[in-house]
Amino acid sequence: MSRRGAAAATLALFGAGGPAPVAVQRIAGVDEAGRGPLAGPVAVAAVVFNPARPRINGLDDSKQLTAARRDQLYDRIIDRALAFHVVLVDAPTVDRLNIYQATLQGMREVVAAVAHVADLARIDGNVVPKGLVLPGEALIGGDAIDRAIMAASILAKVSRDRYMQQVHAQYPHFGFDQHKGYGTPAHLAALREHGPCVEHRRSFAPVRECLAVPVAVPVEMALAL
């Protein structure tokens, strides 16, 4: 079954055999970016659109868009959204909570930030975090069919990529501007050579295996030595 078909089936399942659906006007779409990388934060975003305003053309799952197109849509989403919020959950928090719980914590934070204008939180995936301040539902494949989730995926991805560009300026030898912290061969080679920096997730096995290597320092500190 395609992702769109699976998502539609999930929506149908939520409505099957239950009470009459409540008319929900404002949906907080929630998605994340960066659960898999070895370094950097996991980004979580929530977006609420005003149903009375025209739709943004070209929305899609952020992974299906070019970086240039994501940047264009980012600005349009910020302009059109009734409310939005992005949280970057840093690497130390990921290590302390684990990546799954850190992502759920980010989801709770972004939903709380837009709850004043939303009736329901719709989460991409198959889990609704406990402790949401709004009623919530999970939507498998939501980033392929729900416009608010698509927008959240774009805000999360662009925000995280821009953060990793900043990190690259501090640690240029890792090449964060290219791989954004994912475990590419070039990143793994740099990790083995230089050891982890403060942005690396020490709870992830490839990073943990390199902890014996001296910790990398920002380039400005290295130049001062």
N, C-alpha and C positions, 0 to 999 in steps of 0.2 A: 504494500500500500504506500502511496506517496505521502510526503509530509503533510501536504494540504489535505489529503484524504483522511489521514490519521487525526489531524486537528479537527476536522469537521465531525469525525466519528466521536471524538472526545466531547465536543460540544453537545452532540446529540445524546450522549450517555448522561451528561449532567442533567438534561431535561427529561429523561425518560422516566415515566411512572411517578414523577414527583408532583408537588403542588403547582398551581398555575404560576408561571414565571413572573417575577417582579420586573416592572419596566425600569431599567437602569439607564440613566441618561449620561452619566459621566464615569468613564472607566479609567482607572489608573493602570496603564500598561507598565509592566516591570520586566526588565531583562538585565543580564550581566554580560561582561566581557572579561576574559583573562583568567579563567579558572585553571587552565592548563600550563601556563608559563612557569619557568623556574625562577623568575625574578619579577619584581614590580607588584603593584596592587591588583586586586580584583576589583573591577569597576561595576557598580550597580546603579541603574537609573530608573526613574519613574517619570512617566509623561501622562498628562491629562489634556485632552483636546476638548474644546467647546463644540458640541454637536451642531451648533447653529452657524459655525464658521465654515467656509469652503475647505475641502480636503486638500492636503498637500499631495501633488502628483509625484510619482516616482519612489514612494516609500517601498522598502523591501527589507529583508533580513540584511543586517550590515555586512555579513560575510559574502553576500552576493553582489556587493557594490564596490566600485573602485574607491581608493582613498580620496581622490578628487571629488567624486560624487557624494561621498559621505560628508565631506567638509561643506559642500553646497547645501545639503539637506540639513546639516546641523544648524546652520544659521536660520534656515526657514522654520525648523522645529522650534527653536528658541523664540522666534518672532510670533509664531502662531499658537503655541501651547498656552492653555489656560494656566497651567502650572507644570513645573518640572523640577527635578532634583537629581543630582549625581553624587554618589559617595565613592571614594577610593579607599578601600580597606587595605591597609598597608601590610607588607610582608611579615613584620613581627606579629601582627594580629592573626594573620593566616597561620603562622607557626604555633601560636598559642591556642587557637580555637580549632584548627584544621580548616582546610579550604572549603569544605561543605558548610560547616557552621559559620565561618566567616562570611560566606555568600548569603546565607539566610539572615545573618545580622545586618548586612548591608541592605537587604530587601526590607527588613522591618524599618530601618532608618528612612529610606526614601519614601516608603508608603506614608509614614508619619508626617513627612514634610509636605506632602500634597493632599493629605486627607481632608483638609478644610474645603476642597472643591471637588471631591470625588465621592462616589457612592459605593464603588467596588474596586478591589485590587485584582487584576488579572495577571497571573504570573506565568511566564514562559517556562514550560517543563511539566513535571508531574507531582510537584510538592508545593503545598501552601505552608509557608513558615508559621510556626506557632507564635502567638503574641502580636499579630497584626492589629492595628487600630481600626481597620476596616474589614468588612466581610471580604473573603478572598476565594478565588478559584484558580486552579492550575489548568493550563491549556497546553497540551503537547503540540509542538510545532507552531506555537502561537506567533513566533517571529516571522512566520511565512504567511499568516492570514489576518492577524489583528493589527490595525494601523497604529494603535497606541504602543503595542509591544514592539513593532518595527521601529518606531521612533525612539523608544527607550534603548533598543539595541544599538542604534546609531549614536545616540548621545554617550552611551557607555563606551563604545569602541573608540570614538573620536577622543573622548576625554582621556582614556587610558593611553592611546597612542601619543597624544600630545605630552602627557606626563613622561612617558618613556623617552621622548625626544629630549626633554629637560635632563633626565637622568644620564642620557648619552653624553651630554656636555661635561658631566662630572666624571664619568667612567668611559671614555671613548674607546678604550681597548677591548670592551666587551661587544661593541657593535649593536647596542640597544636600538639605535635608529633604524636598523635593518630588520632585526628579528623580533623586536619588542619584548624580549625576555623569553621567547619560546626556545625549546631545546634543540636548536639547529646544530649541525656539525661544527659550524664556526663558533657558536656560543659555547658548546661543550669543550672545544679546544681551548678557548680563552679562559674558561672556568678552571680547567686543569692547570693552565699556565699561571694564572694570576690569583687563584683562590676566589672565594665569594666576596662580594661587597655587601653593604648593609641592605641593599635592595633584593638580595637573593633569599629565597625561601628555604631555610635550613631543614625544614621537615620534609622536603622533596629529596628523594634518594640521590639523584645525580649531584645535587648540591652537598648533601650530607657526606658523600664520598670524597669531596674535595676539602673538607674542613681542616685537614692537616696542613694544607697550603696556607701561607700567611695571608691574612685578610687584605683585600685590595683597598686602597685609599683613593679619595677623589683626586683628580689630576692636579688641582691647585695646591693640595697638600703635598703631593709628590714633588712638584716643582720647588716647593719651599724647603724640602729636605736637603 
